[in-house]
Amino acid sequence: MRVFKFGGASVKDADGIKNVYDVLQKVGYEDVILVVSAMGKTTNALEVVIKNYFEKSTELNSSVQEIKKYHNQILLDLFEEEKHEVFAAVNAQFAELEYFLAHNKSPNYNFVYDQVVSFGELISTNILSHFMNFMGIQTSWLDVRNFIKTNANYRDAEVDWETTQQLISKNVPRKQLNITQGFLGADENNFTTTLGREGSDYTAGIFAYCLNAESVTIWKDVPGVMNADPRYFENASLLNQISYREAIELAFYGATVIHPKTLQPLQKKEIPLYVKSFVNPLLKGTCVSKGVDLEPQYPCFIVKREQLLISLSSIDFSFIMEENISEIFGLFHEFKIKVNLIQNSAISFSVCVEDKFGNFPELNAILSKKFKVEYSENVTLYTIRHFTEEAAHTVEANKEVLLKQVSRETMQIVTKELS
């Protein structure tokens, strides 16, 4: 079997749904399982519903109605008349969402989050399945929660691989087009769980592993994986081949190539992963598989903006030892501050971090009691894999370099724009 994953951008409207049909006509759909995300920005809209639910906002009902209106317009654009059974099917799913919001007793935010956001994927796959049937491609709609079983760690659930393997290998129909949801699973009590960041890609990896699939293809609005973000680099080039190891390295440094969680099950069975364009589906795209690290061998640029460069030094000029570093990292963990670069000397310790939740002022107050703290806000961290001097010069041009660190394959440079 082949596993195809279509993200929210590919099914954001009626034209997107029709394009999925066109892609399948070109690349084939027998022995295929489609893993599909919520439509467009539906997950964000459902997060607003959750916020309104907990704040007991008068906006709760209208935020649900907005999502219903958005999906209803897509239905009207896809189907000739409102008598089609899909309208009743989607209305039933919204009724289920509204019932949950009216009757839920759990105050657990993460639990509520997973039960509510899951409707994005359930509704999008319902619409897609009905449209494929309408166009003459017979589909089997699979509720992924009957296949992927997890623990009850809501919003970042861990897969029960043994149970999941049995359910998928025994119950996924062959010789047809199967459509299921990305990102979702279910715990032992059959409550919905979600798989965390890049969860839909991970879902594709899970099905591929359990089905011994021929390949996984992630369909995007780009021709494949580029060596740099075209928004920041003019001459970004397509990478034809990336090894599993290299893709994991790139992801570690912050590239949004493919999440390591997705690659791990594929690597175990050497199942190739393709990143292809849903605009030009017959182009080769990028293959992530066993083999050469990169082809062609270009430097790869990863950019992380709005970073914070913190330098700590001992007040009495004593060495910063292991126990100090252990304490510092314990605080970073406590305050949910992600460390992206580390550099230390005998009496100083520098880190480039991401303060996603705005906790640094509170952390700084604690650190300042033991260390001299200096910091630069709004800096940019560039990571260059397979760097060259020319690549470094490209990054450093017209910027103030605050820190540079070089290892065998990787150069990291922290910069600030010249004022």
Backbone hydrogen bonds, N-H to C=O, Kabsch-Sander energy under -0.5 kcal/mol:
donor,donor_aa,acceptor,acceptor_aa,energy
2,R,31,D,-2.4
3,V,215,S,-2.3
4,F,2,R,-0.5
4,F,33,I,-2.5
5,K,217,T,-2.9
6,F,35,V,-2.4
7,G,219,W,-0.8
10,S,7,G,-0.9
11,V,7,G,-0.6
11,V,8,G,-0.9
12,K,9,A,-0.8
17,I,13,D,-2.0
18,K,14,A,-2.5
19,N,15,D,-2.1
20,V,16,G,-1.9
21,Y,17,I,-1.7
22,D,18,K,-2.1
23,V,19,N,-2.9
24,L,20,V,-2.4
25,Q,21,Y,-1.9
26,K,22,D,-1.5
27,V,23,V,-2.3
28,G,24,L,-2.0
32,V,29,Y,-0.8
32,V,176,Q,-1.4
33,I,2,R,-2.2
34,L,178,N,-3.6
35,V,4,F,-3.4
35,V,33,I,-0.5
36,V,34,L,-0.6
36,V,180,T,-2.2
37,S,6,F,-2.0
40,G,8,G,-2.1
42,T,39,M,-2.1
45,A,41,K,-2.0
46,L,42,T,-2.6
47,E,43,T,-1.8
48,V,44,N,-1.4
49,V,45,A,-1.5
50,I,46,L,-2.1
51,K,47,E,-2.2
52,N,48,V,-2.7
53,Y,49,V,-2.3
54,F,50,I,-2.3
55,E,51,K,-2.0
56,K,53,Y,-0.8
57,S,52,N,-2.7
60,L,57,S,-1.4
63,S,59,E,-2.3
64,V,60,L,-1.6
65,Q,61,N,-2.4
66,E,62,S,-2.0
67,I,63,S,-1.1
68,K,64,V,-2.2
69,K,65,Q,-2.8
70,Y,66,E,-2.1
71,H,67,I,-2.1
72,N,68,K,-2.4
73,Q,69,K,-2.0
74,I,70,Y,-1.4
75,L,71,H,-2.2
76,L,72,N,-2.4
77,D,73,Q,-2.0
78,L,74,I,-1.3
79,F,75,L,-2.7
84,H,81,E,-1.6
87,F,84,H,-1.5
88,A,84,H,-0.6
89,A,85,E,-2.0
90,V,86,V,-2.7
91,N,87,F,-2.3
92,A,88,A,-2.1
93,Q,89,A,-1.4
94,F,90,V,-2.2
95,A,91,N,-2.3
96,E,92,A,-1.7
97,L,93,Q,-2.0
98,E,94,F,-2.6
99,Y,95,A,-2.1
100,F,96,E,-2.2
101,L,97,L,-2.2
102,A,98,E,-1.6
103,H,99,Y,-1.9
104,N,100,F,-2.4
109,Y,107,P,-0.6
112,V,108,N,-2.4
113,Y,109,Y,-3.0
114,D,110,N,-2.0
115,Q,111,F,-2.0
116,V,112,V,-2.3
117,V,113,Y,-2.9
118,S,114,D,-1.1
119,F,116,V,-1.7
120,G,117,V,-1.8
121,E,117,V,-0.6
122,L,118,S,-2.1
123,I,119,F,-2.4
124,S,120,G,-2.0
125,T,121,E,-2.3
126,N,122,L,-1.3
127,I,123,I,-2.4
128,L,124,S,-2.5
129,S,125,T,-2.6
130,H,126,N,-2.1
131,F,127,I,-2.3
132,M,128,L,-2.5
133,N,129,S,-2.2
134,F,130,H,-2.4
135,M,131,F,-1.9
136,G,133,N,-1.4
137,I,132,M,-3.0
138,Q,136,G,-0.7
140,S,177,L,-2.2
141,W,139,T,-0.5
142,L,140,S,-0.6
142,L,179,I,-3.0
144,V,142,L,-0.9
146,N,143,D,-2.5
147,F,144,V,-2.0
148,I,144,V,-2.8
149,K,147,F,-0.8
150,T,186,A,-2.4
151,N,158,E,-1.8
154,Y,152,A,-1.8
156,D,153,N,-1.8
157,A,194,T,-2.7
160,D,149,K,-3.5
161,W,159,V,-1.2
164,T,160,D,-2.5
165,Q,161,W,-2.9
166,Q,162,E,-1.8
167,L,163,T,-2.4
168,I,164,T,-2.7
169,S,165,Q,-2.5
170,K,166,Q,-1.7
171,N,167,L,-1.6
172,V,168,I,-1.7
177,L,138,Q,-0.9
178,N,32,V,-2.7
178,N,176,Q,-0.6
179,I,140,S,-2.6
180,T,34,L,-3.0
182,G,36,V,-2.2
183,F,199,G,-0.9
185,G,193,T,-2.2
186,A,148,I,-1.6
187,D,191,F,-2.4
190,N,187,D,-2.2
193,T,185,G,-2.2
195,L,183,F,-2.1
199,G,196,G,-1.3
202,Y,198,E,-1.9
203,T,199,G,-2.2
204,A,200,S,-1.8
205,G,201,D,-1.9
206,I,202,Y,-2.5
207,F,203,T,-2.5
208,A,204,A,-2.3
209,Y,205,G,-2.3
210,C,206,I,-2.5
211,L,207,F,-1.9
212,N,208,A,-0.6
212,N,209,Y,-0.9
213,A,208,A,-2.6
214,E,1,M,-3.1
215,S,1,M,-0.8
216,V,272,P,-2.0
217,T,3,V,-2.8
218,I,274,Y,-3.2
219,W,5,K,-2.7
219,W,217,T,-0.6
220,K,218,I,-0.5
220,K,276,K,-3.3
227,N,237,S,-2.3
232,Y,229,D,-2.1
233,F,229,D,-1.9
236,A,233,F,-0.9
239,L,225,V,-3.0
240,N,238,L,-0.5
240,N,295,E,-1.8
241,Q,295,E,-2.0
242,I,287,C,-2.5
243,S,293,D,-2.0
244,Y,289,S,-0.7
247,A,243,S,-2.5
248,I,244,Y,-2.2
249,E,245,R,-2.3
250,L,246,E,-2.8
251,A,247,A,-2.3
252,F,248,I,-2.3
253,Y,249,E,-1.6
254,G,251,A,-1.3
255,A,250,L,-2.6
262,T,259,H,-1.5
263,L,259,H,-1.4
264,Q,260,P,-2.3
266,L,262,T,-0.8
267,Q,263,L,-3.1
268,K,264,Q,-1.6
269,K,265,P,-0.9
269,K,266,L,-0.5
270,E,266,L,-0.5
270,E,267,Q,-0.8
271,I,266,L,-2.4
273,L,288,V,-2.6
274,Y,216,V,-3.2
275,V,286,T,-2.5
276,K,218,I,-2.2
276,K,274,Y,-0.6
278,F,220,K,-2.8
283,L,280,N,-1.9
286,T,275,V,-2.3
287,C,240,N,-2.5
288,V,273,L,-3.7
289,S,242,I,-2.0
289,S,287,C,-0.6
295,E,241,Q,-1.8
298,Y,296,P,-2.0
300,C,385,R,-2.3
301,F,227,N,-2.9
302,I,383,T,-2.5
304,K,381,L,-2.4
307,Q,379,V,-2.9
308,L,353,V,-2.5
309,L,376,S,-2.4
310,I,308,L,-0.7
310,I,351,V,-3.0
311,S,374,E,-3.4
312,L,349,F,-3.2
313,S,372,K,-2.0
314,S,347,I,-1.5
315,I,370,K,-0.7
317,F,314,S,-1.0
320,I,346,A,-2.6
321,M,319,F,-0.9
324,N,321,M,-0.5
325,I,321,M,-2.3
326,S,322,E,-2.8
327,E,323,E,-1.9
328,I,324,N,-2.5
329,F,325,I,-2.6
330,G,326,S,-1.9
331,L,327,E,-1.8
332,F,328,I,-2.2
333,H,329,F,-2.2
334,E,330,G,-2.2
335,F,331,L,-2.5
336,K,333,H,-1.3
337,I,332,F,-2.7
338,K,336,K,-0.6
338,K,354,E,-1.8
340,N,352,C,-3.1
341,L,352,C,-1.1
343,Q,350,S,-2.6
345,S,348,S,-2.8
349,F,312,L,-2.6
350,S,343,Q,-3.8
351,V,310,I,-2.6
352,C,341,L,-1.8
353,V,308,L,-2.9
353,V,351,V,-0.6
354,E,338,K,-2.5
355,D,353,V,-0.5
356,K,354,E,-1.0
358,G,355,D,-1.4
363,L,359,N,-2.0
364,N,360,F,-3.6
365,A,361,P,-1.6
366,I,362,E,-1.1
367,L,363,L,-2.7
368,S,364,N,-2.6
369,K,366,I,-1.2
370,K,367,L,-1.7
371,F,367,L,-2.6
372,K,313,S,-3.1
373,V,371,F,-0.6
374,E,311,S,-2.6
374,E,372,K,-0.5
376,S,309,L,-2.3
379,V,307,Q,-2.1
380,T,415,T,-2.5
381,L,304,K,-2.8
382,Y,380,T,-0.6
382,Y,413,I,-2.9
383,T,302,I,-2.6
384,I,411,M,-3.3
385,R,300,C,-2.5
385,R,383,T,-0.6
386,H,409,E,-2.9
387,F,384,I,-0.6
387,F,409,E,-0.7
392,A,388,T,-2.3
393,H,389,E,-2.4
394,T,390,E,-2.0
395,V,391,A,-1.5
396,E,392,A,-2.4
397,A,393,H,-1.8
399,K,396,E,-1.8
400,E,416,K,-3.1
401,V,399,K,-0.6
402,L,400,E,-0.7
402,L,414,V,-2.9
403,L,414,V,-1.3
405,Q,412,Q,-2.6
407,S,410,T,-3.0
411,M,384,I,-2.2
412,Q,405,Q,-2.9
413,I,382,Y,-2.7
414,V,403,L,-2.9
415,T,380,T,-2.7
415,T,413,I,-0.6
416,K,400,E,-2.1
418,L,398,N,-1.0
